[in-house]
Amino acid sequence: MPLNTRRSDINIIADILKLGETNKTQIMYGANMSYRQLEKYLGFLIEKKFLTKKQSERNSGGLFQVTQRGKRLLRHIEKTLELLEEEPVP
């Protein structure tokens, strides 16, 4: 059974976490999302401590960095998506 081709929240979160340390613009373009979506996901990921925001002299908006907790979440997401793509055993 093919799953929906639209990206889920989990896919979007994984796309953001894969980017590592970066700024808002790079996240928005790298994860292919609107500014409104970006704000929603950044707020959630920071609140849940999957990302931290740090000040940057070169970037007035700051930089966002994946935490160890965020890296662990990304590994779990990737493993789950991998399992979902496997062929079922008859």
C-alpha positions in Angstrom: 0.0 0.0 0.0 1.6 3.3 -1.0 1.6 6.0 1.6 0.5 9.6 1.0 3.1 11.5 -1.1 2.7 14.7 0.9 5.3 15.4 3.5 4.1 14.7 7.1 5.2 16.7 10.1 7.7 14.0 10.9 9.3 14.3 7.4 9.5 18.1 7.8 11.1 17.8 11.3 13.6 15.3 9.9 14.5 17.7 7.0 15.1 20.5 9.5 17.2 18.4 11.9 19.3 17.1 9.0 20.5 20.6 8.3 22.6 20.9 11.5 23.7 24.4 12.5 22.2 27.0 10.2 20.1 30.1 10.0 16.4 30.7 9.4 16.8 31.4 5.7 18.8 28.2 5.1 16.2 26.2 7.1 13.4 27.6 5.1 14.9 26.9 1.7 16.6 23.6 2.8 13.4 22.1 4.2 11.3 23.7 1.4 8.8 25.5 3.6 7.0 28.9 4.0 8.0 31.4 6.6 4.8 30.7 8.6 5.7 26.9 8.6 9.2 27.8 9.6 8.1 29.7 12.7 5.7 27.0 13.7 8.3 24.2 13.5 11.2 26.2 15.0 9.0 27.1 18.0 8.1 23.4 18.5 11.6 22.1 18.1 13.1 24.7 20.5 10.3 24.1 23.1 11.0 20.4 23.0 14.8 20.9 23.2 15.5 19.4 19.8 17.1 22.7 18.6 18.8 25.5 20.4 19.1 29.1 19.2 22.4 30.8 19.7 23.5 34.4 18.9 25.8 35.0 16.0 27.9 38.0 15.2 27.5 37.3 11.4 23.8 36.6 11.5 21.4 39.0 13.4 18.6 36.3 13.5 20.9 33.9 15.2 21.8 30.3 14.4 19.9 27.2 15.1 21.8 24.1 16.2 20.5 20.5 16.6 20.9 19.3 20.2 21.9 15.7 21.2 18.3 15.1 21.8 17.5 16.3 18.3 20.1 14.0 16.8 18.6 11.1 18.7 15.1 12.0 17.4 16.5 12.2 13.8 18.0 8.7 14.1 14.6 7.3 15.4 12.7 9.0 12.6 15.1 7.7 9.9 14.9 4.1 11.4 11.1 4.3 11.5 10.8 5.6 7.9 13.2 2.9 6.8 11.0 0.2 8.5 7.9 1.6 6.8 9.5 1.2 3.4 10.5 -2.4 3.9 8.5 -5.1 2.0 6.2 -7.0 4.4 7.0 -10.6 5.1 4.3 -13.0 3.7 
